[in-house]
Amino acid sequence: MVQIDVMLQGFSTNTNEGSLAYCGVTLLRGEHTTLVDVGYQARGALLYDRLAAAGVSPLDVDRVVLTHAHWDHSLNLL
């Protein structure tokens, strides 16, 4: 059985110059601990806080899956 927890809710907003969106970040816990997307670096501290609240250290994450390489999905890899 895999436990699925949303660490960061994704959202978007529209402006007169186009739309801006931040992806959601999801934690999967089962045989492996997996983060699906890691988000934008400005949300990094929030991601660490949410992981800690879920009882997960970044060192506990076995693998990261990026749905695609847009900046809002991948910049917290650093």
C-alpha positions as CSV (number, residue, x, y, z in Angstrom):
1,M,0.0,0.0,0.0
2,V,1.3,3.4,-1.0
3,Q,0.6,6.5,1.2
4,I,0.1,9.7,-0.9
5,D,0.6,13.1,0.7
6,V,0.5,16.5,-1.0
7,M,3.4,18.5,0.4
8,L,2.8,21.6,-1.7
9,Q,-0.5,22.4,-3.4
10,G,0.0,23.7,-7.0
11,F,-1.7,26.9,-8.1
12,S,-1.8,29.3,-10.9
13,T,-2.7,33.0,-11.4
14,N,-3.5,35.0,-14.5
15,T,-2.0,38.4,-15.2
16,N,-2.3,40.9,-18.1
17,E,1.0,39.5,-19.4
18,G,0.1,35.8,-19.2
19,S,-0.3,33.1,-16.5
20,L,2.1,32.1,-13.7
21,A,1.9,28.6,-12.1
22,Y,3.7,26.7,-9.3
23,C,3.5,23.0,-9.4
24,G,2.3,20.7,-6.7
25,V,4.8,18.5,-4.9
26,T,3.6,15.0,-3.8
27,L,5.2,12.5,-1.4
28,L,4.7,8.8,-2.1
29,R,5.6,6.4,0.7
30,G,5.6,2.7,0.2
31,E,8.5,0.4,-0.6
32,H,10.4,3.6,-1.6
33,T,10.0,7.2,-0.5
34,T,9.5,9.3,-3.6
35,L,9.0,13.0,-4.2
36,V,7.1,13.8,-7.4
37,D,8.4,17.1,-8.5
38,V,10.4,19.3,-6.1
39,G,9.1,22.8,-6.8
40,Y,10.5,26.2,-7.2
41,Q,13.4,27.2,-4.9
42,A,11.4,30.1,-3.3
43,R,9.1,27.4,-1.9
44,G,12.1,25.3,-0.6
45,A,11.8,26.2,3.1
46,L,8.1,25.4,3.0
47,L,8.8,22.1,1.4
48,Y,11.3,21.2,4.1
49,D,8.8,22.2,6.8
50,R,6.1,20.1,5.2
51,L,8.4,17.1,4.9
52,A,9.4,17.5,8.6
53,A,5.8,17.7,9.6
54,A,5.2,14.4,7.8
55,G,8.1,12.9,9.7
56,V,10.4,12.7,6.6
57,S,13.9,14.1,6.3
58,P,15.2,15.0,2.8
59,L,17.7,12.2,3.4
60,D,14.8,9.7,3.7
61,V,13.8,10.4,0.1
62,D,15.0,7.5,-2.1
63,R,14.1,9.0,-5.4
64,V,12.7,12.1,-7.1
65,V,10.5,11.9,-10.2
66,L,10.2,15.1,-12.3
67,T,7.1,15.1,-14.5
68,H,8.9,17.5,-16.8
69,A,11.8,20.0,-16.6
70,H,10.1,23.3,-16.2
71,W,11.6,25.6,-13.5
72,D,8.6,25.4,-11.2
73,H,9.0,21.6,-11.0
74,S,12.7,21.2,-10.8
75,L,14.7,24.1,-9.1
76,N,14.7,22.5,-5.6
77,L,16.9,19.7,-6.9
78,L,19.9,21.9,-6.0
